[in-house]
């Protein structure tokens, strides 16, 4: 692929600077909506390359936008840069940021040299780790005028985007009545008993869930001492499904189980959403195909997983608004778990960065294929329309 070779050559010219940026972000992990250092690094790089940067963007201090070109079609590339508590960049978002920057610059340079119509947009999106940066950006209009979008994510292997789970997260606080557990238990209402009954109800519900649905919870507060009937107990549950219809059914059943625990104990429940719900990812097979062809030409062997991913991402909301994909590239030569210390260490290696740059050329090739090939564009858009109608 001559175009892919040209893209790699362009990226090679900026990769030393991007390696400095990637390492700086990796060494300076920041949590959701606090990614000021990462955004400054990205802004400085883009301005050095001659691009104007809008920041803050979408009324979010750590969101930004850059673009090149004019008219239509318009292809967006997402960059992420938030980290995790305790384990830092154990999801490799420093690499997502550097790959997104590299891909954007390579597409823009090709469009400039060949005087191509259309526009490429880079969207810096904060707070992917449970806090829904992209969801808030979409609500603020970041996808208005965008025709398709993608990003790439680190893994231990190369795979297409096979989808992900929608997720809704609940905090549940039960309020009871304290009493001495030995001297006068009849005067109490046990909030912890309500939590335990909620777990029992969820466990019974799990048996009849489809394979691609998940429910998991933890107890955050179970009382103060064994001889005091707890007046307050708190738990948190995550509900996941690859189906938007199933997630709605699960939400209703979960709230029914909460109410059942209230009735069985006399406690009252205070239910609130924890963070931002995400939609399932709806990957576009045509975009996936070009990504895999590009990665193969870059020397990678890809794997088609037996089933879709069971994690969740705010890119799911993007994929329901416009055609999009969130595929993967390897940062290790053996299996490692995401969100682990081992993944964090791998995200800072030469091997990982070099593969991120190759993945960036693949992103750029997908973007340029969409921007320049009307037949391919029609295929992508037609599939997206059909999938949206099924939902």
Buried (B, 14 or more C-beta within 10 A) or exposed (E): BEBBEBBBEBBEEBBEBBBEBBBBBBEBBBBBBBBEBBBBBBBEBBEEBEBEBEBEBBEBBBBBBBBBBEEEBBBBBBBBBBBBEEBBBBBBBBBBBBBBBBBBBBBBBBBEEEEBEBBBBBBBBBBBBBBBBBBBBBBBEBBEEBBBBBBBBBBBBBBBBBBBBBBBBBBBBBBBBBBEBEEEEEEBBBBBBBBBBBBBBBEEBEEEBEEBBBBEBEBEBBBEEEEBBBBBBBBBBBBBBBBBEBBEBBBEBBBEBBEBBBEBBBBEBEBEEBBBBBBBBBBBEBBBBBBBBBBBBBEBEBBEEEEBBBBBBBBBBBBBBBBBBBBBBBBBEEEBEBEEEBBBBBBBEEEBBEBBBBBBBBBBBBBBBBBBEEEBBEBBBEBBEEBEEEE
